[in-house]
Structure formats: C-alpha cells, structure tokens
Amino acid sequence: MAKSSQNKQWLANALLVLGSLGFAVVVAEVALRLMGVSYPSFYQVDPQRGHSLIPNFTARWPHEGNGLVRINADSLRDRHYEKEKPADTYRIVVLGDSFSEAIQVNEDETYWNAIETNLPSCPGLAGKTVEVINFGVGDYGTAQEYLTLQYHAVEYEPDLVLLQIFTGNDIVNNSRQLSPGDRLAPFWEEVEGKWQMQFDFRETSAYQRRDSTPRRLLYGLINRVRLLQVLNEAKRQWVTQRTLTTQQEANTDIIPALDFDVNLYREPTDPAWGQAWAATESLVTAISQLSREENADFLAVVISNPPQVYPDRQVREQLKQLGAENLFYPDQRLATLGQRENFAVLTLAETMQQKADAEQTHWHGFDNTIPGVGHWNVQGHQLAGQLIGDRLCQMVTEPKK
C-alpha cells in the first residue's frame, strides 16, 4: 500500500509539473501574440528553384519595416490573377528577388503596385487595364528568375517582362564559387561551350533533409506557434553571429552593417568574379530572348544598392578609397550588355543618388533598422515605381523600331 501511495504521489507531482509547464507555454504564446512578436518563414522547398513562397499564407514581417504579407494560391506575394489574360488588358510580370518580394512594406506601398496604379494614365495604354503581377521571391538569383519565367510567369500571357536586378547580391548568387556554401539553388554554368542549368542541389543531403516529411511538418508547426518561432530565430541569430566575415566587421567602421564587396565596383581580376559576370550576362540575355519568344517586350531594371545611394558623399569617398573604384560599374556594365544584345535596360542608382543627396533622404532602411542599409523603404519603393513607370510609359507610347 505504501508503494502504491508513493506512485500516486509521484504521478500527481508529475502531472502538476506538466500542467504548470503547459500553462506557462500558453501564457507565453498569448503574450507573444499580443505583443506582435513573430518570426514567420514564408518559404517552402521547391525541386526546380530550391525554394518558393508558401501558398495561401499570411503573416506580418516586423523585423525590417512592418509589412503585412499575403501570399496567394499560386505562391505569389500579390493578389490573385487569372492566368488567362482578360481582353483590353496590358499585363506585366515582374521577376526579382527580395526587393520585389518586398515583405518589409505593405502590398500597396511596393514599387510594382505603384506601377499598376499609375501606368493606366499613360497615353500609350489608353482604354486598357494594367496588371502588374509580382513573381519576386527573396534570395532568388537570375537562374531562379529565368526558371520562374519559363515555367510559371509565361502562363499569365505577359505583354512585358520586367527583370529586377539587384547587383548587391545577384552577381554573387549566380556563381557557385562566390555564393554561400549552403545555397540550395540551380546554377547556370558553361559546359563544353554551352550554357546549361545545373540542378545538382537536389542530390545534396541538406536539400533532401529540408524536403523530408518530418522537416516539413516541423516548420509547418513553427509557422503556427510563436514560441517555437522565437526559439528558431534565436538559433538563427546565433549561427549568423558566428559566421560574420572579417570584411563585414571592417565595414562597420564606415557605416554599421553597410555591406559591400569592392569587387562589385570594378573590372574583375578574380577569375571567380569573371565567371560570375559571364553567367549573369548570359542569364539576363537568355531571359530577354525567352521574353521575345513569348511575344513579350522586355525591360531589365538595375535597382540601387545601399552604398550607391547613401546620402553622404564623404562616406562614398571612403568606399572608393577602400577599392570600390566606380560605384556605378555594375549598372554601366549591364547597360552596355543591353546595347550589345538589343534589349532595354533602365538603371536607377544614379538618379536615386542625386535625389538622395538633394533631399538628404534614405531610400534604404527603416525606423527599426539602420537608415540607409538593407531593403527599400516606402519612399524608396515609391521613387522606384515612378522612375520605372516613366520608362514603361515611354516604351509603350513610342513607336517600336
């Protein structure tokens, strides 16, 4: 009887502890929700592009800006569009990375929404409805954008393909040698004189682990439980802190977290950078050619990166002294590519720099981050939308040569 009594007492204590822990977890979860603390993941594994957006998912991203992000049933950070284009409609598809995904701002504050709102007043589109469909996904390189056009965006019957190019990381992301070692993505590589898409990331243990049923279930659970999101974010921050590079630490002597690589701003001497530029130029040209094959016009938009438009000439001079010889080198190189391959290129950085200096305005960065660093803020999106919209209006109004 004494032993039975002890067992009952042990069980009662265990249930009390479990109940207390459960109550604490519920209280913590409710508190996190009331405070708006969340660290959602918007991405799922994708056998073609490495990752894509989770369909029918909505969450707020308060860690850089404060964007409310709604992803539609077709995995687009945009409202729903029918794939069959309505009559009297001019349709633009946007290919890009995190600057087009734009989770930092609300949908109606993005540059592509500004284009869709303002372009109908263009004389060349009188009487037409304008639709701008956003296919941007964070951490996409040009190879993933090519595949997005080839297998997804063309289904929407575009009249024009807009390729957003962020030189801050697109060139690096197109190189197996320069991109992070854990990058799970296809690469566009030259094999025996012919450019081919390589999908060997599918064979890696890291991708297969992410694609496993237990991992999918785990991250599905994390996306629903704020407490698990906090723990997962703490782990991510710890890993990130451990992998800070010496160069990034050196850059903080100029502007905290103003990340740059001098190789981007000068003629490449490193073979890896030469290969990265060759892959990028081949991919951009391939996207322009595929657009023509689909009877769509094409515009490559080279957007600003933070060092180019930081509104302090002294800071930019410091970057030059560190080896960034020409902050507009990547923009000029891509503009030259367009002239050579006969496609339209719009570069934004020089105009945005002039306006940043004149108005002493940061186009990148938010109140809850470092001004001038990171993604476009609302003002950056609106200026970009205006500049791109003006060029698009010019393209649809002027007679084609």
N, C-alpha and C positions, 0 to 999 in steps of 0.2 A: 504493500500500500504506500509505503514511504517513497519507493522508487517511482510509482505511478504519479504521486503528488509532485515529485520533483520534475518529472517530464511535463506535467501540465503547467507548472510554473515556468519552465524553460520555454514552452510553446507560447505562453501568454506574453513573456518578455520579448520573444522574437517578433510576435505579431505587433506588439507595441512599438518596437523599433521600426519595423517595416511601415507601420501606419504613420509614424512620425516622419519618416523619410518621404513617404508618398505625399503627405500633407505639405512638407517643405518644397517638394518639386512642384506641386500645383501652385503654391503661393509664388514661387519664383517665376513660373511660367506666366501667371496672371500679371505679375509686376512687370515683366519684360514687355508684355503686350501693351500694358497701359502706358509704359514709357516709350513705346515705339521702337524698341531695340530689336533689330533683326539683321541677320546676315544670310540672306537667301542666295541660292545658286540658281541661275537661270539656264543652266546648260545640261545637256544630255549627250551621251556618246553617239557618234554618227559614223558609220562604216565608210562613208565616202569622204567626208570633210574633217573627221576627227571629233568634232563636236558641233552641235546646233542648239537652238533655243528650245526649251520645253514648251510644247503647245498648250494653250488654254491655261496659262499660269499668270497670276497677278501678284505682285509684291512691290514694296517700296524700297528704294535704294538710298538710304540716308547718309552714307559714309563719304561720298563725294557729291556735293549737291544734295538734292532730296527728291529724286524723280519717282513718280508713280509709274510702274512698268506693267503694261498689259501685253501679253503675247497671244496672238490669235491662233485659231485651229490649224493654220498652215505654218506654224512656228515662226511667224514674223512679228517683230516689235512694231506693230501697226494695227490699224483697224482692218476689218475683213473686206476683201475684194474678190469678186467673182473672177475666175480665170478667163472666161470668155469676155472679151472687151466689149462694152456697150457701144452702140452707134454714137457718132459725133463725140468721141472721147479721144483725147490725146494722152497717152499713157507713158510714164517714165518709170523705169525700175532703177533703184539705187543699190549698187554693190559697194560694200565697205566694211570697216572694222568697228571698233568701239565708238568712234566718233559719229558713225551713222546709227549704230545701235542706240547710243545716247541715253543710257539708263540714268545719267546724272540729272536729267531735266525731264519735265513732263512732255508728253507727246506733242501738245500744241505749242511747245517752246522750241522744237527742233528745227534745224535748217530745212529739212525736207518737207515739213509741214508748212513752213513759210513759203516755200516754192509753190506748193499745191494751192495755198491760199491766194497768193499774189499773181501767179502766172496767167490765170484766166483774163486779166486785164490787158495782156499783151495783144497788140493788133494782129499779129500772125496767127492767133488762136481764137479769133472772134467767133462766137457761136459754139465753141467746143467746151466740153467739160474736161478739166485737167485732173488726172490721177497720178500721184507720185507714190510708188509702192516701195517700202523700205525693206531691203534684204540684208541690212547690216548686222553683223554678229561680232561681238568682242573677240579679240585675238585672232581674227582672220588675216591671213596673208593673201597675196594676189592669186596664188594657186587655188585656195579655197573659194575665192571670189569668181574665178573662172569656172569652177565646177558648179557653183551656185547659179551662174548664168546658164550654163549648158544643160543642167538637169532640172532646174526649178524656175528661174525667172522667165525663161523663154515661153513657158506655158501661159504666161499672162499677156502675150502678144504685145510686147512693148513697141512704142514708136521711137523711143530713145533710151539708150543705156547710159547711165551716169556711173562712172567708176570713181569712187573717192579714194585717193591715195594719201596715206599719212607716212611721210618719209621718215618720221621719228622711229618707226619700227618695221615698216613694210619691207624695206630692203633687207634688213636682217632676217625677218621671218621667211624670206624666200630663199634663204641659204641654210643648208643642213649644218655647215660648219659654224656659222655665226649665231644661229638661233639657239635658245636654251636646250640643253641636252634632253630634257624631259618633254620636249614639244611633240605632241602626238598629232601629226598632220601630214598630208601629202606634200611631196616636193616635186617641182618641175625641174628636171635635170637633163643634161645633154648626154645622150648615149649613142656612140658611134656617129656623131654628127647630126643626130636628130633629137629634138626636144620631146621628152616623154613625161607623163605623170607617174610618179612612183608612190605606191600605196603600202609600202612595207611596214608602216607604223602598225598595221593591223596584226602583224605577227609578233609584236613585242608583248612581253609579259605584262607591262604596265597597262597597255590598252585592253588586253584580254581580262585583266583584273577589274578595270573600270567597267567593262562590258558584262561582267558576270551578274547573275541574278541577285546574289547577296549584296553586292555593291549597289546595284540599282535600288533595291529595297531599302538599304541603309540611307542613301541620300534622299530617297523619297520621304523617309521618316524625318530626316534632319530638316528638310524644307517645311515640315509641318510643326516642328517642335522648336520654339525659340531657345530654350535652354541648351539643346543639342547644337543649335547654330552658334551660340556663344562659345561653347567648348571647341567646336570645329574651327571657329575664327581664331581662338587663342592659339591653337596648334598651328594654323597657317601663319600667324604673325610671328611665332617663334621660329618657324622654318625660314621665313623671309628675312628676319633679323640676322640669322646665322649666315645667310648667303649674300649679304651686302658685299659688293665688289669694292676694291680699293679705289677705283676710278669714281664711283658714286660718292664715296666718302670724301674724296678730294673736291668734288664739285660743290659740296656743301659750303666750302669756303667762299663761294661766289653767291649763290642763292640756294638756300636749303632745298634739297630734292630736285634741283634743276638738272635733270639727267640729260647728258649729251655724249656723243662719241665723235671725236674730231674727224674720224674717217668719213663721216657722212658729208662733211662740208669741204671736201677737196677731192681732186682726181685720185682714184685709188692706186696705191702702190702695193698693197697687200693682195696676193692672189685670191684670197677668200672674198675680199670685197669686190674684186673684179668679177668673180663668178656670180656673186650676189646681184650685182648690177646687170650682168648679162641675163640672168634668169628673170629679173624684174622686167627688163625691157622686152624680152621675148614674151612674157606673160601679158603685159599690157597690150602689145601688138596683137597677140592671139585673141584677146577679148574684143579688141576693135574689129578684127576680121570676122569673128563669130557674130558680132552685132550686125555687120553688113550682110552676112549670110542669112540672118533672120529679118532682113529688110528694116533694120532699125538704125537710126543715127547713133553716134557715139560721142561722148564728151568725157575726157579724163580730167578730173578736178584734183589738183595737187593742193592740199589744205596746209594750213600753218602748223608748225611745231613750236613748242613754247620758247626755245631760245631765239627763234627768228623774230618774234613779235613782243618780246619782253620790253616794256616801255621805258627803258633806261639805256641810253647809248653807251654809258660807261661800262655797264655790265656786258653789253655785246662786244665792246672793245676788249674786255678781259678774255672773252671766249676766243677771239681772234688771236690774242697773244698766247693762248694755250694750244693753238694749232688749228682752230676752226677758220680756215683761210677765207671762205666765202659762204656765209650763211644761206645764200640762195643757190648754191651749187646744185643741189638735187633738183630744185624746181627748174633751173635752166637746162639741166641735162634732160629732164622729161619733156620739156617744151621742144627741145631740139629733136628728140625722138619723134614727137608728133609731126614736126615738119618733114622729117625724113620718111615716115611711114604714112603720111597723109591722113592724120586724124586730129581732131580738135583737142587742144589742151588749154585749161584755164588754171593759172597759178594764183593763189590767194595771198601768200605770205607778204609780198612786198607792199601791196595795198593795205593790208591789215597792220603792218608795221608802221606805215605812215600815219594811219588813223590812230594807232595806239600812242605814238609819240605826240601827235597833235592834241589828243584828248586826255592823255595820261590815263589810259584805260587798259585793264587786263582783259583779254579775250579768253584766257585760260584760267581755271581755278575758281574756287568758291569760298564762301564765308567760313565753311567748316573744313577747309583745306588751306594750302598756301597760295596766295594770289600769284597768278602768272604761271602756275605749274599744273600739269595734268590736262584734263579734257576741256573742251569749250564750255563756258558758262552760258547763260541765257543770252547775254549780249553778243558773245562770240557766234552763237548759232544764228542770231538774227542778222548780223552783218554778213555772215557767210551765205545765208539764204538770199539776201538782197543781191550780193555780187554774182552768185550762181544764177539766180533768176534773171538778172540783166543779160547775162551771156546766153542763156537758153532762149530768151525772147529774141535776141539778135539772130540766133541760129534758125529759129522757125519763121522769122519775118523776112530775112534777106533771101533772095533767090539762090538756089543751090548752083554751084559752079559745075 
